[in-house]
Amino acid sequence: MHKPKPRLAIFASGRGSNAEALMHAFERDFLPADLALVLSNKPQAPVLDIAEKHGYPIACVSNEGLSREAHEVQVLETLRQAEVEHIVLAGYMRILTPAFLEAFKAQGGGAIINIHPSLLPDFPGMHAIERQHEAKVAIAGATVHHVIDQVDAGPTILQGSLEVRGDEDAEELGRRIREEVEHDLYPRALRLFLDRLDTPITQDPKVVI
């Protein structure tokens, strides 16, 4: 008897370029899982249209006018109805609270995974690309990591890097990180996570590529 595939949800708030890279990976059977839901907190988020065009279930749980707690309760119920086991954050512009992390685990949820545009532990938190640009780093990149109750501090799954040319502004550096690193890195990191699902999560040494 075949073991059921893990059921994943992608969370995104904006254009969804990383989300679409993941959708392509699902469609070419690179990821041994089912994309059960694409969820956004923004009704007009392009990612919802992209997901619909790819044929994936979508949900919008707007945070407009809601407390963080009330919004997270609605998100959790949406995940429960879709039988989501793991969450993949792809430009989701909401910090998940410790209460959400506990509640998701309590209702049977597994891992929450995020991609951050720096080589963690350097430049955690907001405006990471601008801060790297201001610091004139020679190497920039992105990190895929597990989400814990401290921002950008969970165990690393995979990292990717690029050389900073030095003539690009922060916007161009962000585009390069996204297109030259993240779109390839995220599917491979997620595949690595899925392949390791039966192995306990530990703080693995960083894998830099």
N, C-alpha and C positions, 0 to 999 in steps of 0.2 A: 504494500500500500504506500502510495507516494505521500510524503510529508507536505502539508499545505505550504504554499509560499508565504513569507512574511508580507504583511499588508502595511504599506507606507503612506504617509501624507507629506506633501510638500507645502510649506508655509511661505508665502511671499507677499510683499506689499506693493511692488512696483512693476517694472518692465518685464522682469522674469527671465533674463537671459540665462542665468544659471539654472533656473527651473526648466527652461526649454532644453538646455544641454542634457539635463537628467532625463527628460522625456524621450529625447532621441536615444539615450542609452537603454531605457526600458524597451523602446520599440525594436532595437536590434538585438534584444535578448541578452544584453551584456550584464544586466542586473537580475539576479535570481530572486525576484520579489514582484509583488503587484502594487502598482500605483493606485491606491484606493481612493485618493482624494487630493485635490489641489485647493488649498484654503487661503483666503486673503482677508485682511481687515479693511480693505479699501474697495468699495463697490466699483470704482472705475479703473481698478488696476489692470493694465494690459495683460498680466499673467493669466487672468481668468479667461480672456478671449483666446489666448494662445492654447491654454489647456483644453478649452472646448473644441478648437480646431483639431487638436490631436485626439479628441474623443475621450478625455478623462473626466471623471466626475468633479464638479467644482462646488465650492461653498463660499459665501461671503458672510463673515460674522463681523459686522461693523462695530468699532469701538466708540463711534460717535455718541456722545451723551451718556455713556456708561462709565461706571467706576471700573477700575482695573479688575477688581474681584468679580463684578457682575459679568464683564466681558469674558473673563477666563472660564467662568462657569458655563457660558454658552459655547465656548470653544470646546471644552471638555465633553459636553453633551453631543456636539457634532461629531467629535472623534469617536465617541462610544457608539453612536448610531452607524458610523461607517466601519466599525470594527478595526480601527487603526491600531497597529502595534508599535510603530516607530515613527518619529517625526524628523523631517529633514528641513532645516531652515535655509531658505535661499533668498536673502534680502528681505526678511521679515522684520519690520521696523518697530518691534515691540519686545522689550525685555521680559522674558517669562519669569514670573515670581517663584520663590521657593515653594509657596503654597501650590502653585500650578504643577511644579515638578513632582511634589509629593502626591497630589491628587491624581495626576496621570499615571504614576506608578501604582497607586492604590486601585485604580480601575483596570489594572492589567497591562498598562503600557510599558514599553521597554525603553530603548535609547532615544535621546534627542540629539541630533547632530547639526553642527553649524559650520559655515565657512566664513573665515575672517581674512580681510585683505592685508595681512602682514605675516611675518615669520615670528609667530608667538614663541616665547613670551614677550618679545619686543612689540611695542605699540598696540597694547590691548585697548579696547573701548572705542569711543567715537572718534571720527575724523582721522582714522589710522593712515589713510593715503596722504592727506595733507601734512600730517606730522612727519611721515617718512620723507616727503618731498622737502620740507623745511629743514630736516636734519641732514639732507644731502647724502642719504645712504647710497652705497655702491650696489647693493643687492637688495631687492624687494621681492615680495611674493605673497603667498596665501597659505593658510593653515586650515585643514578640516579637523574638527575636534568634537569630542563629546561635550554636551552642555551640563554644567553643574550649577550650584547656587552662587557661584562667583563668576563675574563676567569674564569670558574668554580665558578661563583657567582650567578647563577640563582636559582630560587625557587626549593627546594628539593622535590622530589616525594617520595623516599624511600631510606633507608639505611640498610645495613647489616654488621655484624661484626664477627670477630673471635678472639680468644686469640692467641697471639704470643707465640710460644713455647720457643723461645730464643736460640735454637740450630740451626735454619735455617739461611742460607745466604739470601741475598736480592732476588736472583733468585728463591729460594724455597718459600720465603714469597710471591712473586708475583704469583707463581703457585698456592699456597693455596688460595690466595685472588680470583684468577680467577676461580678456580674449586670449591672451597667450598662456595664461596659467590656470585660472579658475575653471574654465569650460572643459578642460581636459582633466584637471585634478579632481574635481568633485565626483564625477562618475567612477573614477578609479578608486578613490577613497571609499565611496559607498560600497563598491564591489568588495573591497578589502574588509570592510565592516561586516558585510553579509556573509562572506566566507568564514569569518571568525565568530559567527553568532553563538556557536556552542562552546566558545572559550570564554572564561571569565574576563571582564574588562580590567586591565591594569594600565598603569602609566608606562606605555611602551616608549622605548627610545624613539626620537624623531627619525622619520625616514625622509630625507631631503633628496629631491630629484630635480 
